[in-house]
């Protein structure tokens, strides 16, 4: 005898809801904002604090923001990692380069700041990359929560 589990195998899975691009944009621009919008207030504050502290630590110990450089393909990976910091990254680029320098230097003329001979340079870079990558992972978390796949 077979038991009826009550599950239908026809149509395997129900279609998943799409995550709003505006929600993901908000989650990228301001760390934790996506969670805040979804009502996960405590989680949002913790994530905001973690990403901002990582970014500020990286800046304070003379880390360099990732910027693309011609002939250095791995610089694009550093740029992607730092770009994950959202508005923090963009504001820091404008702070270093000025508005006209930031817009006129795209993509290869940007200065990422930092001091390569500083003791904390490598650590600073690591903090900047980590903050950005953490925020990109948080965007995936926001997407999962918005689609109901995670609480």
Secondary structure, 3 states (H helix, E strand, C coil): CCCCCCCCCCCCCCCCCCCCHHHHHHHHHCCCHHHHHCCCHHHHHHHHHHHHHHHHHHHHCCCCCCCCECCECHHHHHHHHHHCCCHHHHHHHHHHHHHHHHHHCCCCCCCCCCCCCCCCHHHHHHHHHHHHHHHHHHHHHHHHHHCCCCC
